[in-house]
Amino acid sequence: MNKKFIFCVCIAMLLTSIPMTAKNKTVRLRIIETTDVHGAFFPYDFINRKPKAGTLSRVSSYVNKLRNEPGNNVILVDNGDILQGQPTCYFYNYINTQQVNVAAELLNYMKYDAQNLGNHDVETGHAVYDKWIKELNCPVLGANIIDTKTGKPYVPPYTILQKEGVKVAILGIITPAIPNWLTEDLWEGLYFKEMVSTARYWMDYLRNNERPDVVIGLFHSGKDGGIVTDEYDEDASIKIAKEVPGFDVILFGHDHARFNETVINNEGKGVLCLNPANNALYVADATIELTLKRGKVIKRKTTGQLVNITEEPVDELFIKHFQPHMDAVNNFVNRKIGEFKHSIYTRDSYFGNSAFTDFIMNLELQISGADIAFNAPLSFDAAIKEGNLYVSDMFNLYRYENQLCVMRLTGEEIRRHLEMSYNLWVNTMKSPDDHLLLLAENTWNDQQRLGFKNYTFNFDSAAGIDYEVDVTKPEGQKVHILRMSNGEPFDEAKWYKVAINSYRAKGGGELLTKGAGIPHDSLNARILWRSEKDLRYYLMQEIEKAGIMDPQPNTNWRFVPEEWVKPAAERDRKILFK
């Protein structure tokens, strides 16, 4: 009898202990972010015709590995700027438009959970990004992209995922600076709200209506800095992390600079902030371990890392699936369009007149009939080699899908535009031993500056005028315009027609606004003509007409005093280009 009683007591204790231990459960989320992929889909560089590091073909291997590990609940997201970069994008955006955009097929194949919009995605135009959005199996997010007709978000502001009983909210926001760079036809019917107030509104909405266990911010906006106006900050990701409580992880991009830090918000809580930079060389990898009791989160631990994808193997099944796409793009870029008699280099553009930059400006003047042209090196260190010229080379010659514009500017505005450009670009030399260029040691890993203090795509020089840049003079007094290049006098009070790309014409780089002093809302009225297609298209047409090209520097401007500039230029060239 006693043995039977003891046995029953033991069974009862065992049964009552099972629910107690089952109440606590651990759930592990692995959140992987790609951002600013810029067409780096396949392990081949279609521009330079050589193998390519990183790319989604290796990200696929890394993600598959994580998905096969027990206990991982993988969430895969992309943070925008995926529709522009390699010729792959151009081919499916504008040439082979009948087929599903490869950027949609890739994300569907890899089973992405959410996609954010980037400014370069918007730059493709409604026809491209609206089609792409419809072709995706995952939602495209944009809480601050507002439809002017409805006053509501144009795309979903957030998405909700369920992972082992854990409710995860992903909130997407884009930089609101788009009207500063892109002509309105590209984003017609939309406007872009300020980021911090948008994040605060939707965080309150999520808490009151969705009650998620985890909130992830997916922001196509840099760490900080960029354009700052009374209405918005271009780069506000860290500002949101500090000022809007409720985010567990903020994944961001746009500024092409790797970042991995935990930021303390105004409630004293840590927010993991990650940015893997561009071209799918790295991914952001955040782990959130949650302890649940009766379905409620009682404990969480968040860690993060930036993973070097260049060390991962290429996913061979991925390559097999997309081989027809790679073959189609290869056929497109391998078409010969002309010949160059000698090589040209963007690196020459930083030290004076260069055949690379001047070749583009001379064609801009030829195409538009303008008096003066502006252009900047859009790639830090690109080259067009002598010999046969192919479609692929055009993406080195001109990196972005900007349109060509002609603007009406006064002589004074032209000079002030150049003053700001050269102040971003060159140092004010106090002695012959100083740097010629404005360099910064903390930007070597920044993929858009690479040793310069500022972005090289804002280093405008000019064709059509002869001028000197005195690097010993203070800011605002460096540029001295001598004459028009045809020998006519240059008059600061006179109106001139200026060939300029659409990014700059809309205020990109702030050279026309802060530099020339033109109010941003007056820029559209200054545009006399805008090309229907992108500038690269027209450059390619001109090259095909000519057949053989012999680009030479214009020798219409120079740095002075030469006895200081020449040795300083040699020193800085060695620093930048080893």
Disulfide bonds with the S-S distance in Angstrom:
none
